[in-house]
Amino acid sequence: MPRVVTLAHYYTQPEIQQMADKVGDSLELSLFARDADADIIVFAGVRFMAETAKILNPNAKVILPDAGSTCSLVTQTDVSALKAWRESYPDHVHVSYINSSAEHKALSDWIVTSRNVDDIIAHLYAEGKKVIFSPDRNMGAYLNFQHGYDMPLWSAVCEVHDKFNQAALDEAFAACSTAKYLIAHPESPLPVLQQADYVGSTSGMLNWIKAYDKEPDGVIFVATEDGILYNMRLARPDLTIEQAPIYAGCQCNSCPYMKMNTIAAVKRAQAGQGTEIDYLTASDMDAARLPIERMLEFSQRYYA
């Protein structure tokens, strides 16, 4: 019998997470995929995550449950245009967010996740390097604002996080008669991030909730995909946790691509059926692996 390992991102449905051997954010799942002793890796997430698993564990058969589960940060990035953009900054280090295609990663010097992006870019600046950042415009704008960088930015956005807006938050806050807090993922627009009590990765926000030590008498609004609310409420059932609104009256912001990971699709993938990540050439994987491994080595050194 083949050894099957199932990975699920926090943004998948709770019932999908319950089918997984490992649930985590992009960094956690990348590390787990690299070290997995598996013949088949089922990646209940989106395509760029499954590609990353294949790049890091090329001997495993990696299966994506649904072929359509992509990411707007990938679809909004033309790789030929990205190559030309990168070449226009020959003296800069190209740092790319992990939410990018394998071809995109192959054009990068470093890959980062939302958990380690601050530390890695600070490390590069401390070494006297100049940086360009892709593909997430919102994340890059926040880094430039927060740290006074002047990084040139690629212009793509996460279609889920980009829907959060300050006007809807202001209205929700005004209607809330108790204490209120906002935690936000850095893929959100800058005005939302400027309003947040905490900005961090998916795991970072979950850990913020777990460590919350104030009186549970208010509302914690969360500006990220709604899948993580399951994990937050499971960890802290004593707290009132709501997704931040995207417009007046609506708290319903889901990633359509993550939700393509249905029970039936994951079961088929566990049986060896689905979209196999078998189209990456050895040279493409080698080129993409180098910046990913730089990131993983940095993360293991600094976050061990």
C-alpha positions as CSV (number, residue, x, y, z in Angstrom):
1,M,0.0,0.0,0.0
2,P,1.3,3.5,-0.9
3,R,2.1,5.8,2.1
4,V,-0.4,8.7,1.8
5,V,0.1,11.9,3.7
6,T,-2.7,14.5,3.6
7,L,-2.0,18.2,4.2
8,A,-4.6,20.9,4.7
9,H,-4.4,24.6,5.0
10,Y,-6.2,26.5,7.7
11,Y,-8.4,28.1,5.1
12,T,-10.0,24.8,4.1
13,Q,-13.4,23.7,5.6
14,P,-13.3,22.2,9.1
15,E,-14.3,18.7,7.8
16,I,-11.3,18.8,5.4
17,Q,-8.9,19.8,8.2
18,Q,-10.2,16.8,10.1
19,M,-9.2,14.5,7.2
20,A,-5.6,15.8,7.3
21,D,-2.4,14.4,8.9
22,K,-1.1,18.0,9.2
23,V,-3.0,21.3,9.3
24,G,-1.0,24.5,9.1
25,D,0.0,27.7,7.3
26,S,2.2,27.9,4.3
27,L,5.5,27.7,6.2
28,E,4.4,24.8,8.4
29,L,3.1,22.8,5.5
30,S,6.2,23.5,3.4
31,L,8.4,22.1,6.1
32,F,6.2,19.1,6.7
33,A,6.0,18.3,3.0
34,R,9.8,18.5,2.6
35,D,10.3,15.9,5.4
36,A,7.3,13.7,4.8
37,D,8.0,10.0,4.3
38,A,5.3,9.6,1.7
39,D,4.6,8.0,-1.6
40,I,1.6,10.3,-2.2
41,I,1.1,13.8,-0.8
42,V,-2.5,15.1,-1.0
43,F,-2.4,18.8,-0.7
44,A,-5.8,20.3,0.3
45,G,-5.0,23.9,-0.4
46,V,-4.3,25.6,-3.7
47,R,-2.0,24.8,-6.7
48,F,1.0,26.9,-5.7
49,M,1.1,25.0,-2.4
50,A,1.0,21.7,-4.1
51,E,3.8,22.8,-6.5
52,T,5.9,23.8,-3.5
53,A,5.4,20.4,-2.0
54,K,6.5,18.8,-5.2
55,I,9.6,21.0,-5.5
56,L,10.6,20.2,-1.9
57,N,9.8,16.4,-2.1
58,P,10.3,15.5,-5.8
59,N,10.1,11.8,-5.3
60,A,6.6,11.9,-3.9
61,K,3.5,11.9,-6.1
62,V,1.8,15.2,-5.2
63,I,-2.0,15.4,-5.9
64,L,-4.2,18.5,-5.8
65,P,-7.8,17.5,-5.2
66,D,-9.3,20.1,-7.6
67,A,-7.5,21.4,-10.7
68,G,-9.3,24.7,-10.4
69,S,-7.9,25.7,-7.0
70,T,-5.6,28.5,-8.0
71,C,-4.9,31.9,-6.4
72,S,-5.5,35.4,-7.7
73,L,-1.9,36.4,-6.9
74,V,-0.9,33.8,-9.5
75,T,-3.5,34.5,-12.1
76,Q,-2.8,38.3,-11.9
77,T,0.9,37.8,-12.6
78,D,2.2,37.4,-16.1
79,V,5.5,35.6,-15.7
80,S,7.0,37.2,-18.9
81,A,6.2,40.7,-17.6
82,L,7.5,39.7,-14.2
83,K,10.8,38.6,-15.8
84,A,11.2,42.0,-17.6
85,W,10.3,43.8,-14.3
86,R,12.9,41.9,-12.4
87,E,15.5,42.6,-15.1
88,S,14.9,46.3,-14.8
89,Y,16.2,46.2,-11.2
90,P,19.5,44.3,-11.8
91,D,21.1,45.5,-8.5
92,H,18.1,44.5,-6.3
93,V,17.3,41.2,-4.5
94,H,14.0,39.8,-5.7
95,V,11.9,38.7,-2.7
96,S,8.7,36.8,-3.6
97,Y,5.8,35.8,-1.5
98,I,5.2,32.1,-1.4
99,N,1.7,32.7,-2.9
100,S,3.2,32.4,-6.4
101,S,3.7,29.9,-9.2
102,A,6.7,27.7,-9.6
103,E,7.8,29.8,-12.6
104,H,7.6,32.9,-10.4
105,K,9.6,31.3,-7.7
106,A,12.3,30.3,-10.2
107,L,12.7,34.1,-11.0
108,S,13.2,34.9,-7.3
109,D,16.2,35.2,-5.0
110,W,14.2,34.6,-1.8
111,I,10.8,33.2,-1.0
112,V,9.0,34.4,2.1
113,T,5.8,33.6,3.9
114,S,3.6,36.1,5.9
115,R,5.2,34.7,9.0
116,N,8.8,35.4,8.1
117,V,8.6,38.3,5.6
118,D,9.5,41.0,8.1
119,D,12.5,39.2,9.4
120,I,13.9,38.2,6.1
121,I,13.6,41.6,4.4
122,A,15.0,43.3,7.6
123,H,17.9,40.8,7.3
124,L,18.5,41.8,3.7
125,Y,18.4,45.5,4.4
126,A,20.8,45.0,7.3
127,E,23.2,43.4,4.8
128,G,23.0,46.6,2.7
129,K,20.9,45.0,0.0
130,K,18.2,46.7,-2.1
131,V,14.9,44.7,-2.5
132,I,12.1,44.4,-5.0
133,F,9.0,42.6,-3.7
134,S,6.3,40.5,-5.5
135,P,3.6,39.6,-6.1
136,D,1.4,41.0,-3.2
137,R,1.0,44.8,-3.5
138,N,-0.8,45.1,-0.2
139,M,1.8,43.2,1.8
140,G,4.6,45.2,0.2
141,A,2.8,48.5,0.8
142,Y,2.5,47.6,4.5
143,L,6.2,46.7,4.7
144,N,7.2,50.0,3.1
145,F,4.9,51.9,5.4
146,Q,5.8,50.0,8.6
147,H,9.6,50.1,8.1
148,G,10.3,53.0,5.8
149,Y,11.4,50.9,3.0
150,D,11.2,52.1,-0.6
151,M,10.8,48.7,-2.3
152,P,9.4,48.7,-5.8
153,L,6.3,46.5,-5.8
154,W,4.6,44.1,-8.2
155,S,0.9,44.8,-8.4
156,A,-1.2,41.8,-7.7
157,V,-3.6,41.2,-4.8
158,C,-5.4,38.4,-2.9
159,E,-9.0,38.8,-4.1
160,V,-10.2,37.7,-0.6
161,H,-8.1,40.0,1.6
162,D,-8.4,43.0,-0.8
163,K,-12.1,43.1,-0.1
164,F,-11.6,44.2,3.5
165,N,-12.1,48.0,3.8
166,Q,-11.8,50.7,6.3
167,A,-15.4,52.1,5.8
168,A,-17.0,48.7,6.6
169,L,-14.7,48.3,9.7
170,D,-15.6,51.8,10.9
171,E,-19.3,51.0,10.6
172,A,-18.9,47.7,12.4
173,F,-16.8,49.3,15.2
174,A,-19.4,52.1,15.6
175,A,-22.2,49.5,16.0
176,C,-20.2,47.6,18.6
177,S,-21.0,48.8,22.1
178,T,-18.3,46.7,23.8
179,A,-14.6,46.6,23.5
180,K,-13.4,45.7,20.0
181,Y,-10.1,44.6,18.5
182,L,-8.9,44.0,15.0
183,I,-6.3,41.5,13.9
184,A,-5.4,41.3,10.3
185,H,-3.4,39.4,7.7
186,P,-0.8,41.5,5.8
187,E,-2.5,40.7,2.5
188,S,-5.2,43.2,3.5
189,P,-5.2,46.8,2.3
190,L,-3.0,49.3,4.1
191,P,-5.9,51.4,5.7
192,V,-7.2,48.2,7.3
193,L,-3.7,47.2,8.5
194,Q,-3.1,50.7,10.0
195,Q,-6.2,50.2,12.1
196,A,-5.3,46.8,13.4
197,D,-4.2,45.9,16.9
198,Y,-2.1,43.0,15.5
199,V,-0.9,42.2,11.9
200,G,0.5,38.8,11.3
201,S,0.4,35.5,9.5
202,T,-2.4,33.0,9.8
203,S,-0.5,31.1,12.5
204,G,0.4,34.4,14.1
205,M,-3.2,35.5,14.4
206,L,-4.2,32.1,15.8
207,N,-1.4,32.4,18.4
208,W,-2.6,35.9,19.2
209,I,-6.1,34.5,19.9
210,K,-4.7,31.7,22.0
211,A,-2.6,34.1,24.1
212,Y,-5.4,36.7,24.5
213,D,-5.4,37.6,28.2
214,K,-7.9,40.5,28.5
215,E,-11.4,40.1,29.8
216,P,-13.5,38.3,27.2
217,D,-16.1,41.1,27.1
218,G,-15.6,42.4,23.6
219,V,-15.5,41.4,19.9
220,I,-12.4,40.4,18.1
221,F,-12.7,41.1,14.4
222,V,-10.4,39.1,12.1
223,A,-9.4,40.4,8.7
224,T,-8.6,37.2,6.9
225,E,-10.2,34.2,5.1
226,D,-13.0,32.7,7.2
227,G,-11.5,29.2,7.4
228,I,-9.2,30.1,10.3
229,L,-12.2,31.2,12.5
230,Y,-12.9,27.5,13.1
231,N,-9.5,27.0,14.6
232,M,-9.7,30.2,16.6
233,R,-13.1,29.4,18.1
234,L,-12.0,25.9,18.9
235,A,-8.9,27.2,20.7
236,R,-10.9,30.0,22.6
237,P,-14.6,29.2,22.8
238,D,-14.8,31.9,25.6
239,L,-14.1,34.7,23.1
240,T,-16.4,36.5,20.6
241,I,-14.6,36.2,17.3
242,E,-16.0,37.5,14.1
243,Q,-14.7,37.9,10.6
244,A,-14.2,41.6,9.6
245,P,-16.9,42.9,7.3
246,I,-16.2,43.5,3.6
247,Y,-19.1,45.9,3.2
248,A,-22.0,47.0,5.4
249,G,-23.7,44.0,6.9
250,C,-21.6,41.3,5.3
251,Q,-19.2,39.0,7.2
252,C,-18.8,36.4,4.5
253,N,-15.4,36.4,2.9
254,S,-14.2,33.0,1.7
255,C,-11.5,31.9,-0.7
256,P,-13.4,30.2,-3.5
257,Y,-10.3,28.2,-4.5
258,M,-9.7,26.8,-1.0
259,K,-13.4,25.8,-0.8
260,M,-12.9,23.6,-3.9
261,N,-11.3,21.1,-1.6
262,T,-14.5,19.0,-0.9
263,I,-14.7,15.8,1.0
264,A,-15.3,13.8,-2.2
265,A,-12.3,15.5,-4.0
266,V,-9.9,14.8,-1.1
267,K,-11.0,11.2,-0.8
268,R,-10.4,10.7,-4.5
269,A,-7.0,12.3,-4.1
270,Q,-6.2,10.0,-1.2
271,A,-7.0,7.1,-3.6
272,G,-4.5,8.4,-6.0
273,Q,-6.9,10.3,-8.3
274,G,-6.9,14.0,-9.0
275,T,-4.5,16.6,-10.5
276,E,-1.0,15.4,-10.2
277,I,1.8,18.0,-10.1
278,D,3.8,16.2,-12.8
279,Y,4.4,19.1,-15.2
280,L,7.4,20.8,-13.6
281,T,10.7,20.1,-15.2
282,A,13.7,19.1,-13.2
283,S,15.4,22.4,-14.1
284,D,12.3,24.5,-13.1
285,M,12.2,22.7,-9.8
286,D,15.9,23.2,-9.1
287,A,15.6,26.9,-9.9
288,A,12.5,27.3,-7.7
289,R,13.9,25.2,-4.8
290,L,16.9,27.4,-4.2
291,P,15.0,30.5,-2.9
292,I,12.6,28.3,-1.0
293,E,15.4,26.5,0.8
294,R,17.0,29.9,1.6
295,M,13.7,30.8,3.3
296,L,13.4,27.4,5.1
297,E,17.0,27.5,6.4
298,F,16.5,31.1,7.6
299,S,13.3,30.1,9.4
300,Q,14.7,27.0,11.0
301,R,17.6,29.0,12.3
302,Y,15.6,32.0,13.6
303,Y,12.4,30.3,14.7
304,A,13.8,27.0,16.1
